[in-house]
Amino acid sequence: MRCNMILLSVVTYLLPAGPILGNTGTVGYGFSQNGDYCVRVVVGSSQDERAQIQLFKYDHAARTAAMVRSTHLPYWNKPLKVLVSDNGRFIAALGKYGGAGDDLRDGIWMWDTQRDRARSIDLDSLFSEKDMERYVSRFHMLPGIYWFAYDADGLSPVFDLQRRVLYVTTGVNAFSLENRYSERARKKYATRRPTVVIDFEAMTARKVDTRRVSQWKERHDQAVMEDRLVEALLDSYLSDASYSHIRRLVRQSLRVPSVEIRAVGDEWLFRLEPGNGRAHASIVALKYAENKNAFICIRELRTLNPVAPCDWRVSRDGRHIVTLDDINGIGTTQNTIVIYRVRDGKRKRYELREFLSQSDVARLTVGPDLVAWRSTIWNMETVNDDGRTIEINHYGPSHLPRVLVSLDQMTVAVRPAERKKKQEGQVYSSLEPHR
């Protein structure tokens, strides 16, 4: 069991954070930070056929995303991550999904869509063998070669549109760190890691000292200041450092709401647009229409959250959406769990006290705006074969309730505590909804 937990921790640390690239089968997606542009990658039918990459622009008034331009990648599969600038001009593909252990070719692919110029760069032209050992991670259990840092590091890639460059800070090869793994994994701002500067004007990539990148210092100082402010606030809530999951919940609730996009299957996109004080948040369901080569709005759902849900999940078939809490109040509002049916817009919401006992709520209450009833890590997991049941806190701490959401019935139930240990990891074909 201990080995499994260690392996799970390593994989969690290495996998990308956030829906920057949705590897959903034969199609992958990438989105600009402002949500205005979408990149769609269609895998080749064989390894002899190159993957197609398409750029779409979202029309806010028409609620559609029409294709702007397309070209082909130099390989047949999807990249690990696709990055799109906010103006839609610059696109970068990093790594290759399903790459062989020593396949360092085409590790960086860049595209200037305005000039319609593209270039591919091999990783071994940037990294020495010593660098490879330090920064390039190659594992049989992971689908490709990871050489770039992740959002969790605080050093996610960033565009500088004025200079027409993209800064990509390298990651850390955890398996080469041996006994120093914990130390390096926890070090948020590793200035010793190099940064790769992808220059779209010159169509080149070069490795530089991270400390010499002006945007790095700006991001570093801003992140440090934010961390200090958040830690000061958290200390007013909690003095016991053992409540790490509560600290993560507070951080999640305090984040600035922004446009979020989820890719489901090969055809569906779901776009969350935060409220602005005059209108509630909404989720737009978009489906790809091949005959129009565009994403068409199927339904727009006005959420019950004034600003935004704290977290949300779309079912595998795109038929239902489940949201958790309001962004500024976890477990304290009427919108603890809201289930939406995309087909007809039907919705049903649950307050925390509708499915937890009064004593459970009291035990989990931290403050007037926070009831720590859930975890932030993998808090919504599909637990049956047909994907019609979602479990909240499936991998959460043992003291948290295991909450089961039936999508078809649009009901919420709590797994009985006496059955939890016996049936841990098993699926449930039928649920008794809470009355």
N, C-alpha and C positions, 0 to 999 in steps of 0.2 A: 504494500500500500504506500509506503514511504517513497519507493522508487517511482511509482505512478505520479505522486504529487510533485516530486522534483521535476519529472519530465513535463508535466502539465505546466509548471511554472516557467520552464525554459521555453516551451512552445509559445506560451502566452506572451512572454517578453519579446520573442522574435517576430511574431506575426504582426502585420500592419494594423494600425488602429484606424477606425473610422471607415466610412464607405467611399473612400477615394476611388477604389476600383472594385466593382462588383463582379467577381468571377462566377458567373451564373450558368455555366455550361459552354455552349458554343459561342456565346457573346459575352464581352466584357464592357464595362462602362467606366468613364472618368468624367469629373465635373469641375468646372471652375469654382473658385471659392465663393464668388458672388451668386452662383447658381444660374448665370445667364447662358452658359455654354455647356454642351454635353458632347462627349466623344464616345462613339460606339465602335467596338472592335469585333469584327465577325471572323471567326476562325476559318482557315482554309479547309476544304473538304478532304485534303490529303496533305502529306508533308511536302509534296511537290507544288502545292498551290499556296501562295502568300496570303496572309490575313489582310482583310480590308479594314481601313480605319476611316471613319466618317465623322465630320464635325457638324453639330446641330446648334442653332441659336434659338433660344426660347423667346417667344412673343408674349409679353405679359397681358396685353389686351385680348389677343385671340386665344390665349391658353393653348398654344401649339408650339412645337419645336420643329422647325424646318431645316433640312440639310443645306449646309453652306458649301462644303467642299469635301472631297474624298480622295484617298490615295491608298497605297499598299505598304504594309510593313515588310521588312526583308526576311521575315520568317513566317511560318504558318500558324503559330499559336498566339495566345494573348500575352501581353506584358504583365509583370507583377504590379506595376503602378503606372497610371496615366495622369499626367499633370497638364492642366490647361490654364493659360493666363486669363485674367478677368476680361481682357478685350478680345479673346478668342484667336489672337494672332499666333501665339506660340504654343506648341504642344511638344511634350517630351514623354517618351516611354522608357521606363526603367526596368531592367531585368526581363527574364522570360519565364512565363509560367510553364512548369514541366521541363525546365532545362536540364541537360545532363550534368553530372557532377563536375566535369572539367570544361564545359561549354561556356567560354567567356566571350563568344562572338556576339555582336549586336547588343551589348549590355546597356548601351545608351543609344536611343534613336531620337533625333530632333527634327521638327518640321516647322518652318516658317510658312504659314498658310497664305499670307498676303503675297509673298514672292513665289509661293509653291515650290520651295526648295526643301529638300530633306537630306539627311545624312545619318549614317549609322557608325558607331564607334565601338571597338572591341575593348573589353575591360583590361586586357593585358597590355594595351598601349598606354594605360594610365597608371596601373598599379604594378609595382615590382613584386617579386616573389615574397619578400618580407611583408609588404603591404597586404598581399593576399592573405597571408597567415593571420594578420591582425584584424582585417576589416571585412573580408569576404567570407560569408557563411555558406557552407555547402552541406546539406543534410539529405539523406534519402527520404526522411519522413516529411520534408517540406518541399513544396512544388517549385523549386528554382534556386537561383543564386541571389542572396540578399547582401547587398553591399551598402545600402543607404540607411540612414537613421529613420526612426519612426516618430510619430506625433508624441508618443509617450515620453520620448527623450527631451522634448522641448526644443528640438532642432529640426523640425519638419522643413521640407523644401520651400523656398520662397522665391518669387519672381521679382526682379527689379526691371520694370518696364522702361524706365528712362535709359538704363544702360543696355537693355535688351538681353539680359542674362538671367539664368536660373541658378540659384545656389542650392546644392544638394550636399549636405554633410553626411559623411560616411557613418556606418553603424559600427558594431563591435562583434567580432567573431567570438561568441561566448565559449565555444568548446576549446578555443586555444588559450583561454585565460586561466585554466586550471584553478588553483586555489584563490585566485584574485577575482573570480567570477562575480561574487556577491558585491565586492567593492566597486568593480567597474559597472555592474548592472545598475547599481543605485546612484552612480555619479551622473547627475542630470546633464551637466554642461561640460562635456569632455573636450576641452580646448585642444587636446593633443590629437584628436581626430582631424584628418584633413577634410577640406571641403572641395567638391568638384564644381567648377564654374562652367556651365554650359552656355556658350556664347552663340546666340542665334544670328547675330550680324555676320560674324566670321565663320559660322558653322563649325566651331571647334569646341573641344572640352579640355580643360586643364585642371590639375590638382594644385591647390594653394593651401597655405597655413590658415587654419580657421580663424585664428586671432587677428588676421589681417583683413578679414571680410567685414566691411563696415556694417552691413546689415546684421551680422552675427552679434556684434556688441549691442546694437539697438535691441535685438530680440532678447539677448541675455539680460540686459538691464531691466527691460520691461517685465520679463518673466520673474526675475528675482524680486522686483518690487511687488508684483502681484502675489507672489508666494508669501512675502512677508505680511502683506495686508490680510490675506486669507488665513494665514497661520494665527495672526493676532485675533481674528474673528473666531476661529475655531477654538482657540484657547479660552475664549469667553464662554463657549458652549461646553467644552470638554477639557478636563485636565489629565485624564487617563489616556495615554497614547495607545492603549490596547484596543480602543474603539476605532480602528482604522477604517472600517466600512462606513461608519457614520461620518467620518471626515470626508470620505469620497462622495457621500451623498450630498453633503453641504457644498462641496466644490461643484458638483453637477448642477445643483439648484441655482448657484450664483453665476453661472456662465451667461454670457450675453447671447440672447436668442438670435439665430440666423437661419437662412434658408438651408434646409437639409433635404437630400434626395436619396431615396432607396431604389435600387434596381432589383426587380423580382423576375426570375425566369429570363427568357430572351427578348420579351416584348414589352414588359411593364416597367414604368417609372412612376414613383410616387414622390410628390414634391410638397414639402411642408413649408408654408409661408407664415412667419410669425405675425401676431396682431400688432397694431400700431397705436393702440389707445382709442381709436375710433371704430375699428373693425376687429372681430375675433380672428384668431389664427385659422388657417384653412389648409386642407390637404388636397392637392390636385392629382387625380389618377390619369395617367397618360399611357396610351397604348400605341405601339408602333404599327403604322399602316404601310405595308410594302408598296401598294399601288400609288401612294402619295409620297413615299419616301420621307415620312414625317411622323412625329408623335402627336396624336390627336387626344384632346381632353375627352375622357369618357364620363367622368363625374368630378365635381368639386364639392368636397365635404367641409362645411363650416364646423370647426371643432368647438367643443364646449369650453376649451381653455381660452381665457381672454388674451394671453400673450403667446404661450406655446406649451405643449406637453413637455414634461421633463425627459421622457424617453418614449419611443414608439417602435412598433414592429408590424410588418406586413406578413400575412400568411403566405405559404409557398405558392399557392395558386392565385394570389392577388385578390381574393374575394373578401377578405376581412382585414381590418386594421385594429390593433390594440395599442392604446396609449396609457402611460403611467404618470399620474400626478400632474399638477401645475408646476411650471418651472420655478415659481417662487414659493412653493409650499408643498412639501412631500408628506403625504398621508393626512393632511389637515383640511383638504377641500372636498367638495362633492365629486371631484373628478379623479379619485384614486385609481380606478380602472374604468376605461371607457372602451366599449367594443363597437366598431362601425362595420356595417355591411355595405360594401361598395356598390352592389347591384342596384339597390333602391335607396341608399342613403340612411337606412334605419340605424339607430344607435341606442345603446343602453349603457348607463353609467352606474357605478357602484361607489359608495363611500366606504371608508375603511371599516366603520362599525357595522356595515351590512354583512361582512363575511368574517370578521374577527370579533372575539368576545371582548367585553369591556375590560376584563383583567389583562388580556393580551395587549390591548391598545395602551393601557396604563403602563404596562411593563416596557413597552417599546417607545413611549413618548419621551422625547428629549427636550423639546421646547414648544412654544406656541405655533411655530411654523415648521416643525419637523417631528414626524413620527417615523422612526427608523425601522419600517416594516419590511424593507427589501434591501438587497445588495445591488451594487452597480455593475458587478462583473457577471456576464452571462445571465442576466436576470430574467430573460424570456427564452425558453428553450422548448422546441417541439418534442413531445414525448410519446407520440404514437405513430404508427406506420403511415397513416393516411394524412398526417399533418394537420389534423383538425383539433388537436388539444395542445395548448401552450402552458407550460409550467413556469411560474415565477419563483425565483430562488432555487432553481434546480441544482445549482452549484453553490448556493449561498451558505453562510455560516449556519451551524446546526440549530441555533436558537431561533432562527427566522422561520416563519410559517411557509410551508410549501403550498402555493396557491395555484389551482388548476382552472384554466379558462377554456370553456367549451365554445368553439367558434360557431358551430352549427346551431347550438341552443342559445348562444349569447348569454351564458350563465357563468357564475364564478363559484368555486367550491374550494374548501381547504382540505388537504389530505389529512386524515386522522393521524394523530401523533403515534398511536400504538401500532399503526401499520407502516410507519415511515421506515423503520430499520429493516423490517422483513422484506419490504418491497422496493427498497432503494434501487433506482436504476431501471425498474420495470415500467411497462406502459400500462395505461388504464383504458380499457375499451368502453367503460361506462362510468358516468359520474353522477353523484347525488348533488344537485345544485343547492346552494344555501338559500334558505327561505327566510 
